[in-house]
Amino acid sequence: MKTLGIILVIAGIAMILIRGFSVQTEKKVVDLGPVEVNKKENKWIGWPTYAGGLVAVIGVVLLVGGNKKS
């Protein structure tokens, strides 16, 4: 659980700093036999800043809870 907690803390901090990324897709507009017309589109894939904070907090909880022995 400690390893998962560390990974979640790092991922949460990265999500706060990097708010998303752009992906370029190619879409076929017209296809007339040997003639094709394609259009390139940029799509933004993002997440809210609080999602990164939430992931980091869950990671900290796992780190703190993983140190306790029953």
N, C-alpha and C positions, 0 to 999 in steps of 0.2 A: 504494500500500500504506500510505502514511503516513496518508491520510485514513481508511482502514478501521481502522487502529490507533487513531486518535483516537476514532472512533465506538465501537469496542469498549471502550476504557477508560471512556468516559462511560457506556455502557450497563452495564458491569460495576459501576461505582460506584452507579448508579441501582438495579440489582438487589440490591445489598447493603443500601441504605437502604430501598427499597420491596420488601417481601418477597412481594408478591403483590397481587391485587385481587379484588374481589367483583363478580359478574355476576348480575343478576336475570333469571330466565327465567320465562315463563308456561307452565304445563302444563295441558292440557285434561283434566279429571278425568271429567266426565260430559257427554254430548251426547245429549239426548233431544229431537230435533226443534228447536223454537224455544228450548228451555231448555238453556243451557250453564253448566257450573260449571267455573271455572278456578282454578288454584292458583298463587300466585307463590312461587318458590323462589329463595333466594340460594345461589349456588355460589361457592366460593372457588377461585381459580386461583392457585397459589403455586409457588414454586421454593425449593430449599434455598439457604442463604446461600453455601455454597461454590461454587455455580454462578456467582454474580456475581463472586466472587474469581477463578475460573478464566477467565471472559470478560475480566476486567480484565488478568490476567497475559498472556493471548494477545494482547491489544491492545498491551501494553508490548513484548512480543517482536516484534511487527510493526513497532512504532515504532523499536526499536533495530536490528532487522535491515534495515529500509528505508533506514537511513542509510549502511550499508556499500556500497561500490561494488566490483564484481568486477573 
